[in-house]
Amino acid sequence: MKKTQVLDAIQDMPEDIAIDVLMEKLIVLQKIEEGQKQIQEGKVYREEEAEKKLEKWLR
């Protein structure tokens, strides 16, 4: 994550914010960025593959 992204996230938040809320937002933004990178790299599963991998959790 770039510093500009962090600053943008902070600018979008209200004046009074709890640090845990800020940290949670930054973590979510980082996870989204990681997911987008994985998509670009082709590190994705088709729906059938995902269902098979998650089968034990979906029962």
N, CA, C and O atoms as CSV, one atom per row, in Angstrom:
chain,resi,resn,atom,element,x,y,z
A,1,MET,N,N,0.854,-1.166,0.000
A,1,MET,CA,C,0.000,0.000,0.000
A,1,MET,C,C,0.902,1.232,0.000
A,1,MET,O,O,1.909,1.288,0.706
A,2,LYS,N,N,0.522,2.193,-0.794
A,2,LYS,CA,C,1.308,3.415,-0.889
A,2,LYS,C,C,0.842,4.445,0.135
A,2,LYS,O,O,-0.307,4.443,0.575
A,3,LYS,N,N,1.763,5.313,0.494
A,3,LYS,CA,C,1.461,6.350,1.474
A,3,LYS,C,C,0.297,7.224,1.008
A,3,LYS,O,O,-0.525,7.643,1.822
A,4,THR,N,N,0.224,7.496,-0.276
A,4,THR,CA,C,-0.866,8.326,-0.789
A,4,THR,C,C,-2.227,7.665,-0.569
A,4,THR,O,O,-3.220,8.343,-0.305
A,5,GLN,N,N,-2.262,6.327,-0.681
A,5,GLN,CA,C,-3.512,5.600,-0.433
A,5,GLN,C,C,-3.918,5.717,1.033
A,5,GLN,O,O,-5.097,5.883,1.348
A,6,VAL,N,N,-2.941,5.628,1.919
A,6,VAL,CA,C,-3.215,5.761,3.353
A,6,VAL,C,C,-3.736,7.159,3.647
A,6,VAL,O,O,-4.715,7.326,4.374
A,7,LEU,N,N,-3.078,8.156,3.080
A,7,LEU,CA,C,-3.504,9.542,3.304
A,7,LEU,C,C,-4.898,9.789,2.746
A,7,LEU,O,O,-5.695,10.491,3.367
A,8,ASP,N,N,-5.200,9.224,1.587
A,8,ASP,CA,C,-6.546,9.362,1.011
A,8,ASP,C,C,-7.595,8.734,1.923
A,8,ASP,O,O,-8.669,9.298,2.131
A,9,ALA,N,N,-7.274,7.563,2.463
A,9,ALA,CA,C,-8.211,6.879,3.360
A,9,ALA,C,C,-8.460,7.720,4.601
A,9,ALA,O,O,-9.593,7.813,5.073
A,10,ILE,N,N,-7.421,8.326,5.125
A,10,ILE,CA,C,-7.562,9.170,6.317
A,10,ILE,C,C,-8.382,10.412,5.992
A,10,ILE,O,O,-9.232,10.819,6.784
A,11,GLN,N,N,-8.135,11.016,4.835
A,11,GLN,CA,C,-8.866,12.219,4.443
A,11,GLN,C,C,-10.363,11.956,4.296
A,11,GLN,O,O,-11.179,12.845,4.541
A,12,ASP,N,N,-10.721,10.743,3.900
A,12,ASP,CA,C,-12.131,10.391,3.703
A,12,ASP,C,C,-12.866,10.117,5.005
A,12,ASP,O,O,-14.090,9.984,5.002
A,13,MET,N,N,-12.154,10.032,6.106
A,13,MET,CA,C,-12.763,9.679,7.386
A,13,MET,C,C,-13.175,10.932,8.152
A,13,MET,O,O,-12.665,12.023,7.896
A,14,PRO,N,N,-14.105,10.765,9.096
A,14,PRO,CA,C,-14.524,11.916,9.901
A,14,PRO,C,C,-13.371,12.455,10.755
A,14,PRO,O,O,-12.352,11.788,10.940
A,15,GLU,N,N,-13.550,13.652,11.260
A,15,GLU,CA,C,-12.515,14.315,12.059
A,15,GLU,C,C,-12.169,13.518,13.319
A,15,GLU,O,O,-10.996,13.373,13.665
A,16,ASP,N,N,-13.190,13.005,13.997
A,16,ASP,CA,C,-12.971,12.194,15.208
A,16,ASP,C,C,-13.159,10.731,14.850
A,16,ASP,O,O,-14.254,10.303,14.484
A,17,ILE,N,N,-12.086,9.973,14.959
A,17,ILE,CA,C,-12.144,8.550,14.592
A,17,ILE,C,C,-11.306,7.729,15.564
A,17,ILE,O,O,-10.223,8.148,15.973
A,18,ALA,N,N,-11.809,6.574,15.925
A,18,ALA,CA,C,-11.046,5.674,16.791
A,18,ALA,C,C,-9.954,4.997,15.968
A,18,ALA,O,O,-10.161,4.671,14.799
A,19,ILE,N,N,-8.821,4.793,16.570
A,19,ILE,CA,C,-7.674,4.206,15.855
A,19,ILE,C,C,-7.997,2.808,15.347
A,19,ILE,O,O,-7.521,2.418,14.280
A,20,ASP,N,N,-8.801,2.042,16.093
A,20,ASP,CA,C,-9.128,0.692,15.638
A,20,ASP,C,C,-9.983,0.722,14.365
A,20,ASP,O,O,-9.869,-0.172,13.527
A,21,VAL,N,N,-10.824,1.727,14.216
A,21,VAL,CA,C,-11.628,1.863,13.005
A,21,VAL,C,C,-10.719,2.204,11.820
A,21,VAL,O,O,-10.881,1.660,10.728
A,22,LEU,N,N,-9.775,3.097,12.043
A,22,LEU,CA,C,-8.816,3.450,10.999
A,22,LEU,C,C,-7.990,2.244,10.584
A,22,LEU,O,O,-7.808,1.997,9.392
A,23,MET,N,N,-7.492,1.497,11.547
A,23,MET,CA,C,-6.678,0.314,11.254
A,23,MET,C,C,-7.493,-0.720,10.482
A,23,MET,O,O,-6.985,-1.338,9.546
A,24,GLU,N,N,-8.741,-0.909,10.866
A,24,GLU,CA,C,-9.602,-1.868,10.173
A,24,GLU,C,C,-9.798,-1.454,8.714
A,24,GLU,O,O,-9.750,-2.296,7.817
A,25,LYS,N,N,-10.017,-0.174,8.477
A,25,LYS,CA,C,-10.194,0.307,7.105
A,25,LYS,C,C,-8.922,0.085,6.291
A,25,LYS,O,O,-8.991,-0.348,5.140
A,26,LEU,N,N,-7.771,0.376,6.873
A,26,LEU,CA,C,-6.505,0.183,6.159
A,26,LEU,C,C,-6.264,-1.287,5.836
A,26,LEU,O,O,-5.767,-1.618,4.760
A,27,ILE,N,N,-6.614,-2.159,6.761
A,27,ILE,CA,C,-6.449,-3.602,6.526
A,27,ILE,C,C,-7.357,-4.055,5.384
A,27,ILE,O,O,-6.930,-4.814,4.514
A,28,VAL,N,N,-8.601,-3.594,5.386
A,28,VAL,CA,C,-9.532,-3.956,4.312
A,28,VAL,C,C,-8.999,-3.467,2.972
A,28,VAL,O,O,-9.021,-4.213,1.993
A,29,LEU,N,N,-8.522,-2.231,2.911
A,29,LEU,CA,C,-7.977,-1.693,1.664
A,29,LEU,C,C,-6.768,-2.497,1.196
A,29,LEU,O,O,-6.601,-2.733,-0.001
A,30,GLN,N,N,-5.926,-2.917,2.136
A,30,GLN,CA,C,-4.764,-3.726,1.784
A,30,GLN,C,C,-5.186,-5.088,1.235
A,30,GLN,O,O,-4.610,-5.567,0.258
A,31,LYS,N,N,-6.177,-5.707,1.850
A,31,LYS,CA,C,-6.666,-7.003,1.380
A,31,LYS,C,C,-7.270,-6.898,-0.016
A,31,LYS,O,O,-7.088,-7.790,-0.844
A,32,ILE,N,N,-7.989,-5.806,-0.276
A,32,ILE,CA,C,-8.550,-5.593,-1.612
A,32,ILE,C,C,-7.428,-5.470,-2.628
A,32,ILE,O,O,-7.488,-6.061,-3.707
A,33,GLU,N,N,-6.407,-4.701,-2.279
A,33,GLU,CA,C,-5.257,-4.530,-3.170
A,33,GLU,C,C,-4.570,-5.872,-3.448
A,33,GLU,O,O,-4.195,-6.154,-4.586
A,34,GLU,N,N,-4.407,-6.691,-2.415
A,34,GLU,CA,C,-3.796,-8.013,-2.587
A,34,GLU,C,C,-4.647,-8.888,-3.504
A,34,GLU,O,O,-4.115,-9.595,-4.359
A,35,GLY,N,N,-5.962,-8.841,-3.328
A,35,GLY,CA,C,-6.864,-9.623,-4.171
A,35,GLY,C,C,-6.805,-9.203,-5.627
A,35,GLY,O,O,-6.812,-10.046,-6.525
A,36,GLN,N,N,-6.746,-7.902,-5.860
A,36,GLN,CA,C,-6.639,-7.406,-7.229
A,36,GLN,C,C,-5.328,-7.851,-7.879
A,36,GLN,O,O,-5.293,-8.174,-9.067
A,37,LYS,N,N,-4.266,-7.865,-7.098
A,37,LYS,CA,C,-2.964,-8.316,-7.612
A,37,LYS,C,C,-3.021,-9.801,-7.974
A,37,LYS,O,O,-2.488,-10.217,-9.003
A,38,GLN,N,N,-3.674,-10.599,-7.114
A,38,GLN,CA,C,-3.810,-12.027,-7.384
A,38,GLN,C,C,-4.612,-12.266,-8.656
A,38,GLN,O,O,-4.294,-13.170,-9.430
A,39,ILE,N,N,-5.641,-11.468,-8.877
A,39,ILE,CA,C,-6.442,-11.597,-10.095
A,39,ILE,C,C,-5.578,-11.306,-11.313
A,39,ILE,O,O,-5.621,-12.048,-12.294
A,40,GLN,N,N,-4.792,-10.231,-11.260
A,40,GLN,CA,C,-3.917,-9.872,-12.374
A,40,GLN,C,C,-2.896,-10.962,-12.665
A,40,GLN,O,O,-2.516,-11.173,-13.817
A,41,GLU,N,N,-2.453,-11.650,-11.622
A,41,GLU,CA,C,-1.461,-12.720,-11.774
A,41,GLU,C,C,-2.098,-14.054,-12.146
A,41,GLU,O,O,-1.396,-15.046,-12.342
A,42,GLY,N,N,-3.416,-14.082,-12.242
A,42,GLY,CA,C,-4.109,-15.310,-12.607
A,42,GLY,C,C,-4.227,-16.309,-11.469
A,42,GLY,O,O,-4.506,-17.486,-11.698
A,43,LYS,N,N,-4.019,-15.852,-10.257
A,43,LYS,CA,C,-4.106,-16.731,-9.081
A,43,LYS,C,C,-5.543,-16.741,-8.562
A,43,LYS,O,O,-5.838,-16.241,-7.477
A,44,VAL,N,N,-6.421,-17.324,-9.369
A,44,VAL,CA,C,-7.833,-17.387,-9.022
A,44,VAL,C,C,-8.343,-18.814,-9.204
A,44,VAL,O,O,-7.722,-19.625,-9.891
A,45,TYR,N,N,-9.467,-19.103,-8.586
A,45,TYR,CA,C,-10.108,-20.404,-8.729
A,45,TYR,C,C,-11.417,-20.227,-9.487
A,45,TYR,O,O,-12.124,-19.235,-9.305
A,46,ARG,N,N,-11.728,-21.194,-10.333
A,46,ARG,CA,C,-13.061,-21.227,-10.923
A,46,ARG,C,C,-14.044,-21.595,-9.826
A,46,ARG,O,O,-13.651,-22.111,-8.780
A,47,GLU,N,N,-15.301,-21.334,-10.062
A,47,GLU,CA,C,-16.320,-21.588,-9.045
A,47,GLU,C,C,-16.304,-23.042,-8.591
A,47,GLU,O,O,-16.403,-23.321,-7.396
A,48,GLU,N,N,-16.178,-23.972,-9.542
A,48,GLU,CA,C,-16.169,-25.395,-9.192
A,48,GLU,C,C,-14.970,-25.743,-8.316
A,48,GLU,O,O,-15.094,-26.515,-7.365
A,49,GLU,N,N,-13.819,-25.176,-8.635
A,49,GLU,CA,C,-12.615,-25.428,-7.842
A,49,GLU,C,C,-12.765,-24.868,-6.428
A,49,GLU,O,O,-12.377,-25.510,-5.451
A,50,ALA,N,N,-13.327,-23.677,-6.332
A,50,ALA,CA,C,-13.521,-23.044,-5.028
A,50,ALA,C,C,-14.494,-23.862,-4.181
A,50,ALA,O,O,-14.259,-24.074,-2.992
A,51,GLU,N,N,-15.580,-24.317,-4.791
A,51,GLU,CA,C,-16.551,-25.120,-4.049
A,51,GLU,C,C,-15.914,-26.403,-3.540
A,51,GLU,O,O,-16.170,-26.817,-2.409
A,52,LYS,N,N,-15.089,-27.034,-4.365
A,52,LYS,CA,C,-14.428,-28.267,-3.947
A,52,LYS,C,C,-13.484,-27.999,-2.778
A,52,LYS,O,O,-13.445,-28.776,-1.824
A,53,LYS,N,N,-12.718,-26.899,-2.843
A,53,LYS,CA,C,-11.791,-26.569,-1.768
A,53,LYS,C,C,-12.531,-26.199,-0.483
A,53,LYS,O,O,-12.041,-26.459,0.616
A,54,LEU,N,N,-13.709,-25.594,-0.623
A,54,LEU,CA,C,-14.461,-25.137,0.556
A,54,LEU,C,C,-15.545,-26.118,0.988
A,54,LEU,O,O,-16.326,-25.825,1.893
A,55,GLU,N,N,-15.592,-27.271,0.348
A,55,GLU,CA,C,-16.660,-28.240,0.585
A,55,GLU,C,C,-16.862,-28.549,2.069
A,55,GLU,O,O,-17.998,-28.580,2.543
A,56,LYS,N,N,-15.788,-28.774,2.794
A,56,LYS,CA,C,-15.921,-29.128,4.202
A,56,LYS,C,C,-16.477,-27.974,5.036
A,56,LYS,O,O,-17.074,-28.207,6.087
A,57,TRP,N,N,-16.289,-26.729,4.579
A,57,TRP,CA,C,-16.788,-25.578,5.302
A,57,TRP,C,C,-18.232,-25.253,4.929
A,57,TRP,O,O,-18.946,-24.621,5.707
A,58,LEU,N,N,-18.659,-25.677,3.757
A,58,LEU,CA,C,-20.002,-25.347,3.292
A,58,LEU,C,C,-21.068,-26.312,3.783
A,58,LEU,O,O,-22.258,-26.062,3.591
A,59,ARG,N,N,-20.681,-27.368,4.390
A,59,ARG,CA,C,-21.656,-28.368,4.878
A,59,ARG,C,C,-22.325,-27.939,6.118
A,59,ARG,O,O,-23.165,-28.664,6.650
